[in-house]
Amino acid sequence: MDITREEYKIEEKYLSNVMLKLDEQLKKRSGEYDIKKEELLEIKKYVWTHNIDGAEKASFMGEIAMKESMEDYLKATTIALHRMQESAYFGRLDYKETVEKEIKPYYIGIGNLIDENTLDIYVYDWRTPFASMYYDYETGPAVYDAPMGTIEGDIFLKRQYKIEKDKIKYIFNSDVKIEDEILQDVLSQNTNEKMKNIVTTIQKEQNQIIRDEGHDVLVVQGPAGSGKTSVALHRIAYLLYKHGKQVRYNNILIFSPNQVFMDYISSVLPEMGEENVLQTTFNEYSISFLEDEFESIESLNDQLEYIYSNEGKRESRLNAIKLKMSVQMLDIINNYIEYIGNEILKMQDIVIERKAEQTRHTGKDEKVVAITKSEMSKLFFDDYKDLPIVMRIDKIINRAVMIYDDGRLSDKKIEELRRRLKKNIVKMNALDMYKNLYKDKILFKKIIEKSGAKGYDIDAICDDTTRKLDNKEIYHEDIAPLLYLQGKMQGFYKANTIKHVMIDEAQDYSVIQYEIVRNIFTNAKLTVLGDINQSIHPFVDYKDYDSIKQIFTKNNSVIMKLSKSFRSSSEITKFSRQILNDDTIQEIERYHGKPQIFNVESDAQIIEGIVKNLQEFKSEHMKSVGIICKSSEQASEVYEMLKNKTDVDLIRKDDIKFRHKAVIIPSYLAKGLEFDGVILYNINKENYIENIDKKLFYTMCTRPLHKLVMYNIGEINSYIEGIDESYYDVQSTR
């Protein structure tokens, strides 16, 4: 439906009023912020420069905390108003509640704009309950959940805008459908240096995920380009908005796949007026528990580099990685913990010698059975089974001391007795215990057999692991098993201040890693995002997310699925899903040409072709280009051949910044990222091995928005061989 000239003038006038109100509030908030900032500085100076007593200091510290909170609020409000000056709103609903007679217009943007005198609302924040209807309904009956209950009514008009500062670029009336013009406009654009917010184009299935609060564990499965990470970040923004008094930015933690990805998503929350939440990688988080024990801790990137450089070889460490990243490894450690418990309880009854002066009746030295072996066994395996081993032992010792003590022992004597008994029972050190597991090959073989794991070279695994640990070094695949053993023996660290954890690229986490997360973040709700078809770790291979969901069985959990891929052009999505033979992935009707395959004879021809590709991409205004190599080693070799022929950067495995230009990047750092165009360097069968690299190859093919170019030397990989040639164009220079 076209907008009449009269309607357009009304819209221009409304925007003009909104801009005036924004200017007015921005000046006021900026002034208030400056005043509060100065007041806070003066109070801090007074506290620093005056010798004040404890009570007075406590009073000042309370005042400082209050003023800091107000300063943070004013700063966030000022930033949000600045954002709204760039684009005041993007949507409008004309809505009438069932109990009302009048149809009212409601404008929706990235923040609230309210007249402080009249309390008239000029713009509703997209996160308000009312605004959820904008994403969920077409014109017609529509409901939303408000604090006072469910509100019923009808939408009579749904309107979308593109506004830049004080100018309306376009307006049109629309329904919720995937091919709508604003979504198409956004998707046809090139990439930015950082991931952008998607508040103007959130789809109904995405909105359900963003606003879900009925589950402690939300698992999201979606294909490449379905917006999983964006949706999760908008979910965080929603939670911060709705529960701002209880949940702050430092109560939320994101586990990201790598540092480059962390940098790439770093602007999404600030764009929506929120501070960035805590971010880390599992590897970084783990190091904080182990750095005092080791001189060298291998990263995930280093492990993947090793795997990709040795795939297809009969190599003993690959065998070890496969075992330690498997589901069976959790059983192995649990069986080992049971073995440790049985070894502890091989001792006899706890007998304590009581001196003559301590005996009440005989006046002679005597030996007292403080606790029997059978009693210890019952306490250890039944009564205290849910406690860490060290705590179980402490409780058993406390019980023995309580039985022994007749009330005449001093606290010092009791503590001496506790230490003596504990020393006699066992020396508990998780690292030593983990080493012993591999040093005792006979024991390791028995535990392996009990877990059901088969086909492993036990001697080689034990020898290599022992050598590494004795050198105060640790492989990446040993980090999670050791941390889990440490937690079960000594107790898991409790991150009680974290109220929400988001795990991105969940398909690359082992079951043991999930167990660690479950035990550390006991107060947190979880959002787990991934795609089982995008696992870049060849030894972590989930068939579905039920196994992950089962880890959190005590929690209220749900799996939600996204089915549409928004990132790539129709041709690229159709091509990519043929790799998986999966027709359930829905593409967007946006066309930009079929993927291209160039069969060449040498690396020199690939380099020559890439230079031409980059020139073509530049003429099409594509700034972000990923030249993806399988490994960091290969990426470095390609960079040396290209650096003097064209403007290109190399992203190394230890880099922390995403660069918005032509970059050469190893495959494992490219996951989660997107580029205007992608060039895959040599997709032959030696690089992408049959039955091993299908998911990695699929993941790399789904990185581009517009163009996918692939080069091949020799025999092409089996995944391409299985695709009908109608899905791609092929050229040969052989």
C-alpha positions, -999 to +999 in steps of 0.1 A: +000+000+000+015+034-011+019+063+013-001+094+004+016+128+002-006+139+031+005+109+052+041+115+043+038+151+056+023+139+089+052+115+093+078+142+086+061+164+112+062+136+138+098+129+131+106+167+135+088+167+169+108+136+180+141+151+170+133+183+190+124+162+220+156+142+216+177+174+214+159+187+245+165+156+266+200+151+254+210+186+266+193+180+299+209+146+304+243+158+293+242+186+318+230+163+346+258+138+337+285+166+339+271+177+373+271+142+388+305+135+374+319+166+391+301+158+424+315+123+424+350+136+417+348+160+446+336+134+471+364+110+460+390+138+464+376+145+499+379+109+510+414+106+495+428+138+511+411+136+546+419+113+574+384+101+583+373+073+606+358+040+596+321+049+602+324+082+583+343+065+555+316+038+552+290+065+548+310+082+521+316+049+503+278+043+503+273+078+488+300+072+462+283+039+452+249+057+448+264+085+427+284+061+406+251+042+399+234+075+389+264+085+367+263+051+349+225+056+343+230+091+329+259+080+308+239+051+293+209+073+287+230+099+270+245+073+247+211+059+239+198+094+230+228+099+207+220+066+190+184+077+185+195+109+169+210+088+142+178+069+136+149+078+159+127+048+152+121+021+126+085+009+130+050+018+139+019-001+150-016+013+150-032-007+177-065-008+196-070-027+228-103-047+229-115-027+259-108+007+242-125+026+214-096+046+199-069+033+176-035+047+186-002+049+168+029+035+186+064+041+173+092+016+179+129+023+181+161+012+199+152+031+230+124+048+249+116+085+244+092+099+270+081+134+278+090+139+314+062+164+320+032+149+302+046+112+303+036+109+267+056+082+250+070+093+216+090+061+210+088+026+226+120+006+231+119-025+209+124-046+241+091-035+257+063-061+259+042-040+235+069-039+208+070-077+207+039-076+185+058-057+158+079-089+153+052-115+159+021-103+141+007-090+109-024-068+108-053-083+126-058-098+161-027-095+183-019-100+220+011-092+242+020-100+278+021-070+300+030-069+337-007-067+346-016-096+323-023-105+287-035-076+266-058-084+236-065-062+206-060-056+169-033-042+147-048-019+121-015-007+105+021-019+105+046+005+090+083+003+085+108+032+081+144+039+072+154+071+090+188+087+089+191+116+114+162+140+106+154+126+071+130+098+062+146+077+035+115+056+028+083+044+044+060+016+035+032-004+051+040-041+055+032-075+069+056-099+086+071-119+058+107-130+052+110-112+018+100-078+031+118-048+015+137-036+046+151-071+052+161-074+016+177-040+017+198-049+048+208-083+034+219-069+001+244-045+018+280-053+023+295-063+056+308-039+082+339-039+103+319-052+132+287-072+135+256-049+136+224-050+155+193-064+138+165-047+157+149-035+125+147-070+109+142-094+138+120-123+126+092-140+145+112-172+153+142-151+164+119-129+186+107-160+205+143-169+214+152-134+224+122-130+248+122-166+262+122-165+300+105-198+308+136-220+306+168-222+326+187-237+296+178-226+261+196-245+233+194-229+199+201-250+168+203-231+135+221-233+101+249-210+091+237-174+087+205-179+106+215-151+131+222-173+161+249-150+176+229-118+167+198-132+184+218-142+215+233-107+218+198-092+214+186-117+240+212-103+264+201-067+256+165-077+263+175-093+297+195-062+307+166-040+298+139-061+316+159-071+346+183-041+349+181-039+386+189-075+392+211-083+361+240-060+352+266-063+324+290-080+348+265-107+357+265-121+321+293-141+306+298-150+269+320-179+259+332-171+224+352-194+200+382-171+197+396-136+203+389-125+167+353-133+170+351-115+203+363-084+186+339-089+157+308-089+180+320-062+203+299-033+190+264-050+190+255-043+226+269-007+227+248+000+195+217-008+215+228+014+244+241-014+266+276-020+280+295-050+267+291-080+290+320-102+302+336-122+274+361-150+273+370-182+256+369-216+274+407-218+270+413-184+286+389-192+315+406-226+321+440-210+322+430-190+352+427-222+372+459-239+359+485-212+352+503-218+385+508-255+377+522-252+341+548-234+322+531-240+289+493-244+282+483-253+246+454-232+232+425-246+211+439-228+181+472-246+185+455-279+189+434-274+158+465-263+139+481-296+149+451-316+139+447-300+105+484-304+098+484-341+106+449-353+094+449-386+076+481-397+093+483-426+117+495-404+145+493-413+182+484-379+195+454-377+171+444-409+187+447-393+222+428-362+211+400-383+198+397-402+231+400-371+254+374-351+235+350-380+234+319-387+255+337-417+270+363-395+286+337-383+311+330-419+320+368-425+323+373-397+348+342-407+368+354-443+369+388-431+380+372-410+408+354-441+420+387-460+420+403-432+440+375-435+466+379-472+469+417-468+473+411-443+501+388-467+519+412-497+517+425-487+551+412-503+583+390-487+609+401-453+621+416-461+655+428-432+677+450-438+708+436-421+739+462-413+767+456-423+803+449-388+814+421-386+788+403-418+798+376-414+824+371-449+837+402-471+834+429-444+838+450-463+813+461-458+777+435-472+753+427-474+716+393-462+705+376-471+672+364-437+662+348-450+630+347-484+613+356-492+577+320-501+569+308-468+584+333-449+563+322-467+532+286-459+538+294-422+545+317-419+515+296-436+488+261-429+501+256-401+526+283-378+511+283-390+475+274-356+460+303-338+477+338-335+463+362-362+475+382-338+498+350-326+515+339-362+520+371-370+537+369-339+558+334-349+570+345-384+578+374-371+598+352-345+616+329-374+625+358-394+639+371-365+659+336-358+673+333-394+685+368-393+700+365-359+717+350-360+751+349-323+754+382-319+772+404-313+741+414-278+732+407-264+697+444-266+690+446-303+699+415-310+678+430-293+648+463-312+653+443-345+654+424-336+622+457-329+603+472-361+616+443-382+605+440-365+571+477-370+565+474-407+573+445-412+549+457-397+517+475-368+500+450-354+476+463-334+446+444-334+414+474-329+391+493-358+408+462-380+405+458-371+368+494-380+362+490-413+380+461-422+358+485-423+328+515-436+346+496-467+357+490-483+323+473-514+337+449-493+356+442-470+326+435-500+304+410-513+330+392-480+333+392-476+295+376-510+291+350-502+317+340-470+299+334-488+266+361-469+247+379-491+221+406-489+195+431-467+212+468-471+215+470-470+253+508-472+256+514-443+233+487-421+249+500-428+284+537-422+274+530-390+256+507-375+282+531-384+311+560-369+293+541-336+286+528-333+322+562-341+338+576-312+317+550-288+333+532-286+300+497-295+291+479-303+258+446-286+252+428-320+253+439-326+289+427-292+302+390-301+306+396-337+321+420-323+346+397-294+356+368-318+360+389-342+381+401-312+402+365-301+407+353-335+417+381-340+441+385-306+457+352-289+448+343-267+418+349-229+420+314-213+422+309-182+400+279-171+420+278-135+406+272-148+370+235-150+364+235-158+327+260-177+305+259-177+267+279-204+249+285-197+212+296-223+186+284-249+211+290-278+187+327-276+194+325-281+232+331-316+246+308-332+271+333-327+299+335-290+291+297-287+295+300-306+329+325-280+341+302-252+330+273-268+348+292-272+380+308-237+381+278-216+371+252-231+394+233-198+397+232-190+360+207-196+332+223-208+300+218-199+263+236-224+242+239-217+204+253-238+177+249-258+145+259-295+146+267-292+109+294-265+116+316-285+139+352-275+130+366-299+155+368-334+139+368-352+172+337-335+187+307-347+166+272-345+180+244-361+161+219-337+178+217-315+209+198-340+230+231-352+246+239-316+256+204-311+269+207-342+290+237-328+309+213-301+323+184-326+330+179-310+365+172-277+348+141-266+328+155-269+293+143-265+258+157-268+222+146-241+198+154-242+161+160-216+134+156-229+099+162-198+076+197-187+064+199-150+059+236-145+053+244-159+019+228-154-015+203-179-027+229-196-050+255-200-022+230-214+003+216-239-023+252-250-031+262-253+005+233-274+016+241-299-011+274-306+008+252-318+037+224-332+015+201-312+038+170-296+021+156-283+054+178-252+053+157-224+038+174-197+017+165-161+011+155-150-024+186-129-031+207-136-061+243-128-068+257-155-091+266-192-086+297-203-067+328-206-090+353-234-091+387-229-109+407-260-116+443-250-119+477-267-121+498-247-096+499-224-066+512-197-089+479-199-109+459-196-077+478-165-067+473-150-101+436-158-099+432-143-064+447-110-075+421-108-103+393-118-079+403-090-055+402-065-083+367-077-094+355-076-058+368-041-053+349-029-085+317-043-068+325-024-036+332-055-016+356-044+012+356-075+033+371-106+016+382-138+034+409-159+016+404-190+037+432-216+041+428-248+061+456-241+085+476-212+098+508-227+083+491-227+049+478-192+054+513-179+061+526-196+029+498-180+008+505-146+024+542-147+015+531-154-022+505-126-022+518-098-001+538-081-028+511-085-054+480-070-037+469-053-005+461-081+019+466-089+056+473-121+074+453-131+104+474-154+126+461-179+152+471-156+180+455-124+166+428-106+185+414-081+160+391-086+130+401-065+100+376-052+075+395-057+043+410-086+023+425-110+048+441-144+046+427-165+075+429-201+088+397-220+087+392-223+124+394-185+129+369-179+101+340-197+118+313-173+130+326-145+108+311-133+075+327-116+045+313-099+013+333-125-007+352-156+001+380-174-017+388-209-007+424-219-013+428-253-028+398-275-021+414-308-033+410-341-015+443-338+003+431-306+020+395-316+027+396-353+036+368-377+029+347-386+060+366-361+082+362-326+069+327-323+056+315-300+083+346-279+081+342-275+043+305-266+047+313-240+074+339-223+051+314-223+021+288-205+043+310-175+052+303-152+022+273-129+016+277-124-021+306-143-038+321-177-033+352-186-053+371-219-049+404-230-063+415-266-068+447-283-077+446-320-086+417-343-076+388-323-061+374-333-027+346-358-025+321-333-012+322-314-045+320-346-064+286-354-049+271-320-060+253-316-093+271-292-115+240-271-120+248-256-085+281-240-095+302-228-124+335-245-132+365-233-152+397-252-160+431-239-169+447-274-171 
